[in-house]
Amino acid sequence: MAASTSEERTGIFNLRHLTGERCPACGGTGALRVDSENIDEHFEVEKRTLITECPRCAGTGYVAAAG
């Protein structure tokens, strides 16, 4: 039987999940989605979704609880 390593999941949780609240800017996902449409040279509509890290919560999905 192999010895357990420190990299295994131990069930430790992030304290921020208890003291913080979900980020209102990204809804707790940590990512912002921006949909855009562009018309190309053939007059066809190109739809794209840009996914970026939420700047308000730095991608964590949580912000500090209001004191």
Secondary structure, 3 states (H helix, E strand, C coil): CCCCCCCCCCCCCCCHHHHEEECCCCCCCCEEEEEEEEECCCCCEEEEEEEEECCCCCCCCEEECCC
